[in-house]
Amino acid sequence: MATSTGFATGLKESAETWTSLAADLTTLEAFHMRCQRQITGIHWIDHISNLTVSSHTGLPSVSEQIASRRIAIFGHIARLSEEVPAHQALRAYVDLLLDRLPGRDWKCRPGRPNNRWVDQVRNDTGNMPSTLWRSAILCGHGTGVTQRPSLATQT
């Protein structure tokens, strides 16, 4: 099994916080495949498919690695203390999805919304962020940690 320690470390540093574009992922996937081929000693003239190389190395794709890290950081932010700004921002977004507006005069900006990090979490999991929020809060950090009340009990 091949190892890609340097590449994986670079991805784990901050890739889960990017709003990644399709072109970015294509470039990263190509680089990842080139690294796998170099590590295993497979040359382009050998005519071995990328799928075969990936199954041989057993490494997940770049998009799978980023998606799993993005989901992990979503859960981490959801379980942070209420005073942390990242938790407050994510909570505000989840509240908006549940039709809990910050005020009566609040309105969305006109036009198409930008692709946000939370939208990519939804695309990665196929679940709404509010559903992920509930499961992250209920999951907690493990034993010995006080559980916060769920969104259903708060108004």
C-alpha positions in Angstrom: 0.0 0.0 0.0 1.4 3.4 -1.0 1.7 6.3 1.4 1.3 9.9 0.5 2.2 11.5 3.8 3.2 14.9 2.4 0.2 15.2 0.1 -2.2 14.1 2.8 -0.7 16.5 5.3 -1.2 19.4 2.9 -4.8 18.4 2.3 -5.5 18.1 6.0 -4.2 21.5 6.8 -7.0 23.5 5.4 -8.7 21.9 2.4 -11.9 21.2 4.4 -12.4 24.9 4.8 -12.2 25.7 1.1 -15.1 26.3 -1.1 -13.7 24.0 -3.7 -14.5 24.4 -7.4 -14.7 21.5 -9.9 -11.5 22.8 -11.6 -9.6 22.7 -8.3 -10.7 19.2 -7.5 -9.8 18.0 -11.0 -6.3 19.5 -10.6 -5.9 18.0 -7.1 -7.1 14.5 -8.3 -4.6 14.6 -11.2 -1.8 15.5 -8.9 -2.8 12.8 -6.5 -2.9 10.2 -9.2 0.5 11.3 -10.5 1.9 10.8 -7.0 0.4 7.4 -6.7 1.8 6.4 -10.1 5.3 7.6 -9.1 5.2 5.9 -5.7 4.2 2.5 -7.3 6.5 2.9 -10.3 3.8 2.8 -12.9 4.5 4.8 -16.1 2.1 6.2 -18.6 3.4 3.8 -21.3 2.2 0.9 -19.1 -1.4 1.8 -20.1 -2.8 1.1 -16.6 -6.1 2.9 -15.8 -6.4 5.3 -12.9 -9.1 3.0 -11.4 -6.6 0.1 -11.3 -3.9 2.3 -9.8 -6.3 3.6 -7.1 -7.5 0.1 -6.2 -3.8 -1.1 -6.1 -2.8 1.7 -3.7 -6.0 1.6 -1.6 -5.9 5.4 -1.1 -9.1 7.3 -1.1 -9.6 10.0 -3.7 -8.9 13.7 -2.9 -12.6 14.5 -3.0 -13.4 11.7 -0.5 -10.7 12.9 1.9 -11.9 16.5 1.7 -15.5 15.5 2.2 -14.8 13.4 5.3 -12.7 16.3 6.8 -15.4 18.8 6.0 -18.0 16.6 7.7 -15.7 16.2 10.7 -15.1 19.9 11.1 -18.9 20.6 10.8 -19.5 18.3 13.8 -16.6 19.9 15.7 -18.0 23.4 15.1 -21.5 22.2 16.1 -20.2 20.9 19.4 -18.2 24.0 20.2 -19.2 26.3 23.1 -22.0 28.7 22.4 -19.6 31.7 22.8 -17.4 30.7 19.9 -18.0 32.8 16.8 -17.8 29.8 14.4 -20.5 28.1 16.4 -22.6 31.2 16.4 -22.3 31.6 12.6 -23.1 28.0 11.9 -26.0 28.1 14.3 -27.4 31.2 12.6 -27.3 29.4 9.2 -29.1 26.4 10.6 -31.7 28.6 12.2 -32.3 30.3 8.8 -32.8 26.9 7.2 -35.4 26.1 9.9 -37.2 29.4 9.1 -36.0 31.1 12.3 -35.2 34.6 11.0 -33.0 36.9 13.1 -35.6 39.7 13.0 -38.8 40.7 11.4 -37.2 43.1 9.0 -34.5 40.6 7.9 -34.3 39.8 4.2 -32.0 37.8 1.9 -29.9 39.7 -0.6 -31.2 39.6 -4.2 -29.6 37.4 -6.7 -28.2 33.9 -6.7 -26.5 32.9 -3.5 -22.8 32.1 -3.6 -21.7 28.5 -3.1 -20.9 28.3 0.6 -19.0 25.9 2.7 -22.2 24.6 4.3 -23.6 24.0 0.8 -20.7 21.7 0.1 -21.3 19.8 3.4 -24.8 19.3 2.2 -23.6 18.0 -1.2 -21.0 15.7 0.5 -23.6 14.1 2.8 -26.9 14.4 1.0 -28.4 15.7 4.2 -29.5 19.2 5.2 -27.2 21.0 7.6 -30.0 21.1 10.2 -30.1 17.3 10.2 -26.3 17.1 10.5 -26.5 19.7 13.3 -28.9 17.6 15.4 -26.9 14.4 14.9 -23.6 16.2 15.8 -25.1 17.7 19.0 -26.7 14.4 20.0 -23.4 12.5 19.3 -21.4 14.8 21.6 -17.7 14.5 22.3 -18.0 11.1 24.0 -18.5 10.0 27.6 -18.2 12.5 30.4 -19.3 15.5 28.3 -22.5 17.4 29.0 -24.9 17.2 26.2 -26.5 20.5 25.0 -30.3 20.6 24.3 -31.3 19.8 20.8 -32.7 22.3 18.3 -36.2 20.8 18.7 -36.4 21.8 22.4 -35.2 25.4 21.8 -37.5 28.1 20.5 
